Amino acid sequence: MRTQVGIVGAGPAGLMLSHLLHLCGIESIVLECRSRHYIENRVRAGVLEQGTVDLMIGTGVGERLQQQGLRHEGVWFSFGGRRHRIPLAELTGGRAITVYAQQEVVKDLIQARLGAGGQMVFEVDELSVQELDSIRPKIRYRHAGVAHEITCDFIAGCDGFHGVCRESAPEGVIAAYERVYPFAWLGILAEAAPTSEELIYTYHPRGFALFSMRSPQVTRLYLQCKPDEDLNEWPDDRVWEELCARMRTEDGWAPAVGPVLQKGVNGMRSFVIEPMQFGRLFLAGDAAHIVPPTGAKGLNLAISDVRVLSQAIEAFYKLGRGDLLEQYSAHCLRRIWKVQRFSWWMTSMLHLFPGADGFDHRRQLAELDYITTSRAGMTVLAENYVGLPME
Ligand SMILES: Cc1cc2nc3c(=O)[nH]c(=O)nc-3n(C[C@H](O)[C@H](O)[C@H](O)COP(=O)(O)OP(=O)(O)OC[C@H]3O[C@@H](n4cnc5c(N)ncnc54)[C@H](O)[C@@H]3O)c2cc1C
């Protein structure tokens, strides 16, 4: 088989890349190790930056997003028993975030690709990428027991943090920069109508908590917990008790309690590789970087990477320009490091660190007080939260 761009991974990065390339007449094949059903039901992120929303609408995959997405023009920070609202849209010239679950983005993109006759292979096995520094790199894999090989012009490694592409560059070519945090998030999805229309980030002496939602009937909540937290020690009653203890405010606000649909523990890390390319392999999304989820940036960063990559590939085919491909990594990393900084800052400001003392507690409270009362402080948070420009 032969294609222009071989794409490994059908997450938001791989699917959006395939969609954007199709719109400029460039063919691709997407290879995914999981089933279509699995990836269309995998619960992960849910906060879309304004730039992600604009891109989806502008490229014809935003119809359901416009019908079902929940546009939020503000976000709340809760500490010392009180909630404080940051008016995102007012501070950023009308920009906002939209709550729309990642699996819905995935469904929309798969639908668009299949509708346009795009090639996607699910449930591939033993995938490997080869001859990356040649002009005809190859992807080998097995599907339904049969071995296949695709010769490509370019390979996009969009296979997430645990994928195979990043590890396929020769040793020493790629450097990694990493922070692992000494806590994790226990996340639940609950059948309970959200009691706040906007997200609430809570700083509490018992630890961080986040109130979020996925639809008018479903709440998504998170609790700071130990990295090795045993879920068996967290029956639903205990989860609700702890969530309410951290989130309840003086005015009587608390999350509504309801049946827990899903529960899980996610570790937290900051991770970036440099460069994000080797030969004709280009890495995008979680394959190249991970952010702690506090800033709600992982999915959005994946989308901004492939936007840059699709433009560079288009310039190669249409204008004969290779320079944008050469600059792909440097171009993306400028934005990635700003987003890393924001995600690290939000995480540091809102979580309880082991060994933290009274000084740290007062410093964190002062910072929260500042960013919820100073217009300059609120604006810094707002412009990062709704998303820095996709250049
Ligand atoms: C458990 C979890 C929960 C998260 N929760 C949040 C959240 O609440 N908020 C938030 O902002 N962000 C969250 N994130 C981050 C966000 O979901 C990611 O940043 C986003 O999915 C990145 O998209 P991607 O396309 O780069 O990678 P992915 O979505 O990981 O897609 C990579 C794809 O590649 C496939 N793949 C992997 N290896 C191979 C292989 N060898 N061959 C073929 N295919 C392969 C995978 O099955 C997957 O479909 C979460 C991430 C995880 C893992």
The ligand as an SDF file (V2000), in Angstrom:
LIG
                    3D

 53 58  0  0  0  0  0  0  0  0999 V2000
   -7.1400    8.5360   31.1890 C   0  0  0  0  0  0  0  0  0  0  0  0
   -7.0300    9.9450   30.6630 C   0  0  0  0  0  0  0  0  0  0  0  0
   -7.8910   10.9260   31.1370 C   0  0  0  0  0  0  0  0  0  0  0  0
   -7.7680   12.2380   30.6780 C   0  0  0  0  0  0  0  0  0  0  0  0
   -8.5890   13.1780   31.1870 N   0  0  0  0  0  0  0  0  0  0  0  0
   -8.4460   14.4510   30.7680 C   0  0  0  0  0  0  0  0  0  0  0  0
   -9.2720   15.4650   31.3080 C   0  0  0  0  0  0  0  0  0  0  0  0
  -10.1340   15.2180   32.1440 O   0  0  0  0  0  0  0  0  0  0  0  0
   -9.0790   16.7340   30.8670 N   0  0  0  0  0  0  0  0  0  0  0  0
   -8.1230   17.0380   29.9190 C   0  0  0  0  0  0  0  0  0  0  0  0
   -7.9800   18.2000   29.5350 O   0  0  0  0  0  0  0  0  0  0  0  0
   -7.3490   16.0970   29.3920 N   0  0  0  0  0  0  0  0  0  0  0  0
   -7.4830   14.8200   29.7920 C   0  0  0  0  0  0  0  0  0  0  0  0
   -6.6990   13.8800   29.2700 N   0  0  0  0  0  0  0  0  0  0  0  0
   -5.7530   14.2810   28.2310 C   0  0  0  0  0  0  0  0  0  0  0  0
   -6.3820   14.2540   26.8330 C   0  0  0  0  0  0  0  0  0  0  0  0
   -7.3930   13.2880   26.7850 O   0  0  0  0  0  0  0  0  0  0  0  0
   -5.2600   13.9730   25.8240 C   0  0  0  0  0  0  0  0  0  0  0  0
   -4.3600   15.0580   25.8860 O   0  0  0  0  0  0  0  0  0  0  0  0
   -5.7580   13.7520   24.3880 C   0  0  0  0  0  0  0  0  0  0  0  0
   -6.4180   12.5130   24.2930 O   0  0  0  0  0  0  0  0  0  0  0  0
   -4.5760   13.7930   23.4100 C   0  0  0  0  0  0  0  0  0  0  0  0
   -4.9730   13.3620   22.1390 O   0  0  0  0  0  0  0  0  0  0  0  0
   -3.9900   12.5150   21.2180 P   0  0  0  0  0  0  0  0  0  0  0  0
   -4.7270   12.2810   19.9640 O   0  0  0  0  0  0  0  0  0  0  0  0
   -2.6670   13.1560   21.1950 O   0  0  0  0  0  0  0  0  0  0  0  0
   -3.7550   11.1480   22.0030 O   0  0  0  0  0  0  0  0  0  0  0  0
   -4.7880    9.9830   22.3520 P   0  0  0  0  0  0  0  0  0  0  0  0
   -6.1360   10.5130   22.5550 O   0  0  0  0  0  0  0  0  0  0  0  0
   -4.1500    9.2070   23.4520 O   0  0  0  0  0  0  0  0  0  0  0  0
   -4.8300    9.0940   21.0360 O   0  0  0  0  0  0  0  0  0  0  0  0
   -3.7890    8.2210   20.6740 C   0  0  0  0  0  0  0  0  0  0  0  0
   -4.3920    7.0520   19.9300 C   0  0  0  0  0  0  0  0  0  0  0  0
   -3.3490    6.1960   19.4780 O   0  0  0  0  0  0  0  0  0  0  0  0
   -3.7260    4.8490   19.6890 C   0  0  0  0  0  0  0  0  0  0  0  0
   -2.4920    4.0500   19.7520 N   0  0  0  0  0  0  0  0  0  0  0  0
   -1.6070    3.9660   20.7700 C   0  0  0  0  0  0  0  0  0  0  0  0
   -0.5950    3.1340   20.4490 N   0  0  0  0  0  0  0  0  0  0  0  0
   -0.8650    2.6850   19.1920 C   0  0  0  0  0  0  0  0  0  0  0  0
   -0.1950    1.7900   18.3310 C   0  0  0  0  0  0  0  0  0  0  0  0
    0.9460    1.1880   18.6930 N   0  0  0  0  0  0  0  0  0  0  0  0
   -0.7360    1.5400   17.1350 N   0  0  0  0  0  0  0  0  0  0  0  0
   -1.8900    2.1570   16.7390 C   0  0  0  0  0  0  0  0  0  0  0  0
   -2.5770    3.0030   17.5390 N   0  0  0  0  0  0  0  0  0  0  0  0
   -2.0650    3.2750   18.7480 C   0  0  0  0  0  0  0  0  0  0  0  0
   -4.5080    4.9010   20.9720 C   0  0  0  0  0  0  0  0  0  0  0  0
   -5.3810    3.7940   21.1320 O   0  0  0  0  0  0  0  0  0  0  0  0
   -5.2820    6.2060   20.8210 C   0  0  0  0  0  0  0  0  0  0  0  0
   -6.5300    6.0250   20.2140 O   0  0  0  0  0  0  0  0  0  0  0  0
   -6.7810   12.5640   29.7150 C   0  0  0  0  0  0  0  0  0  0  0  0
   -5.9370   11.5730   29.2330 C   0  0  0  0  0  0  0  0  0  0  0  0
   -6.0410   10.2830   29.7050 C   0  0  0  0  0  0  0  0  0  0  0  0
   -5.0900    9.2380   29.1810 C   0  0  0  0  0  0  0  0  0  0  0  0
  1  2  1  0
  2  3  1  0
  2 52  2  0
  3  4  2  0
  4  5  1  0
  4 50  1  0
  5  6  2  0
  6  7  1  0
  6 13  1  0
  7  8  2  0
  7  9  1  0
  9 10  1  0
 10 11  2  0
 10 12  1  0
 12 13  2  0
 13 14  1  0
 14 15  1  0
 14 50  1  0
 15 16  1  0
 16 17  1  0
 16 18  1  0
 18 19  1  0
 18 20  1  0
 20 21  1  0
 20 22  1  0
 22 23  1  0
 23 24  1  0
 24 25  2  0
 24 26  1  0
 24 27  1  0
 27 28  1  0
 28 29  2  0
 28 30  1  0
 28 31  1  0
 31 32  1  0
 32 33  1  0
 33 34  1  0
 33 48  1  0
 34 35  1  0
 35 36  1  0
 35 46  1  0
 36 37  1  0
 36 45  1  0
 37 38  2  0
 38 39  1  0
 39 40  1  0
 39 45  2  0
 40 41  1  0
 40 42  2  0
 42 43  1  0
 43 44  2  0
 44 45  1  0
 46 47  1  0
 46 48  1  0
 48 49  1  0
 50 51  2  0
 51 52  1  0
 52 53  1  0
M  END
$$$$
